[in-house]
Amino acid sequence: MLVLAVSGTAYANFGPHGGYTSDTDGCAACHRAHTSFSTLGWTDLQGEQRTSALLISDAANMTDFCYACHGDAAPGASTNVQMGIYDSGPSGGASGVATNPAGVSVFSATNSAYGADLNGGGFQSIGATHTVMSAHDMPRGPVGDPTYNPKVGPSIMWGDGDTLAVGSFRCTSCHDPHGSSNYRLLKDEVNSVQVGGYNLAGAPTPWVLSNEEGFPTGGFKKGSDGALDVAAYKPNYTSAQYAKNPGKAMSAWCSACHTGYSTLDSATNYGAYESVRLGDGTLSPLGSQMRHRHPVDVALDIGTSHDPANRALTVPLEDDAGLPLEMGISQMAAGADHTSAKIWDERGNVSCLTCHYAHGSSAVATGWAVAELAGTLAAPAPKKVTPGNSALAASQTNPLGVNPNFSQALLRYDNRGVCERCHNK
């Protein structure tokens, strides 16, 4: 019933996801006021879990509820985030437009490439053949259930040392299914941090913007005004077109959870997740250390200049087509081809999503990319990790991952391919 109800209405801030009129029918696509049989709940402003969200579903968890449209073989949306591809759905296939028998367009056109990989990657695979090796893990069933994510125990939130309780992370941890001021329904408040929203007059104040054709640069408005925003918007789910928004943008949005990454240098305590292996084979936790991080929200051109006065590197950086940057809206060429694979250049800002996928990646880490620290007479030195020489915590199931949570880190390329493509060593 859910699939039939929302078929053809699954674009960001489209259909059931925002742009509601005062007499909207969008609520009925997902909710029943009196006869819901879903046990899924919602969280109030005090962080209390409430039951029920009155959803039209018998899904046992939010992931499966979202997969009813955004999963594999689900007809409700073209954005198949489970398999990480843009597949058949409300866009009408390869043409991007579908019409009713009267010839009137019933689904808005997109600039996405039919059958191509999604910008955010996937949770289970990337396309038909590439298995996801790391993802923003989302549990699908109770602990012990075969469908539950295999990682046992809490998940490390890279950069701040905090942990998430088992089962607490889900699609709605990042996305607001009712619409938001931000790109791709990204929530306006995350982890109690304001990262978008609306002012007292109701005007949007977004943090995350896009260079997609027709994207409302001031963010998505609410109600009928928001519906007008959507009418002119042609999203591109398969060619990354992120926009600059200095001091905010995607990196600042991600930092609402990954708080340690909001500064280049900050003290972080990873506890036992990063240790030095001593001569007797035991692990000695490093504890709280000052971590130094690659800059984000800075233009790539600071590394391409040959002038030493402009912080020139020994080898100038290269702009790679596979590492998307955030381009200023005014820097987009007039009449730019929004279907092209690369619309950025060295003026673009480096962002979290320059190196990482948001949902899941098929990249693997081997060799020195999974080195651990081993004690020597002088100082700790890197030592390659193999399944036979790594004493992992019981909560870690991947013997060839990256500290501190031993995953493949959502990288766009294997090992440290994202580094080499820019730094060209």
C-alpha angles and dihedrals in degrees: 000000000000092000092050092047097056102030107140097014109089110108121119107277089001130115111338091005103076140300090100122179122213089261097039123164090197095098090063091059090073109009142059118199099209111005107049116138096188119118093202113121140196136233122242128213090273091056093251118146111236130193131249127021087188092235125173097238146079091222113140093213140023094251093062091044090056091043089061084081105012099040133095114295091003111139097205100083140019091219101088098185092172092066096024097237139114101239139167114309142107094339089074098245125276095351093061092220131083127187136198123240089275090059094249117139110250099175124047119244121250134196092227122126111243112239094010128128117273119249090240097048120227141282098229105019143347105240119325100312112030115087116214111247098183134018145158089275118233121184116229101191142009119296108282094028113123090235093056117112106267095233109103122209131012123334121239115235100218113240105021106050092231120131136221119226116246110278096012098111120082143143090279091056087079106015132058108216089202094060134263142208090258136083115276096008091291107173121260091221124037128176088352090303120122107233102162136335140128132303126232090275091055096251115142120252102190127183100192117057136175139214092216117133111278095003107156102244091205091054131257115312123213131253123358091347088057090051088057090052089054094048091064096040122103107184122206111211095174105046115056110233104169119170132219119251104166114224091012123040124109098313093056090045091053090048090066084083102016091054097167090064094064089085133040093235127029139145112255131180113211091169113200093350091086116038143151116246108228127213092264090055097254122129122239113200115234092211120189112006136166106256122203118208140197111260119255132188089041128115119258090228091079085074099041099059119107091203112100088211088065095057092264116193122226088250113028116238121256126223109234125201091222096055109070120212132198109255126199113250091232089052093063111105114247109263092010115182101255091193094060119112095230124039099153136083139181091298089069122105123247109240138176087263091055088077104017140051117231099221110025143326136210092210117124130209122217140153116011090357087076099040120144129204116265125189120248133173090263106034141318111296132191119267124187114250121227128173089257101053104039122094099201126189113263090248092062119084101174112081093188104050136110128270134287099025099015097235130129087257099235090275122172093224137030120275108337096336091131089062096049095047090062103029097042097202 
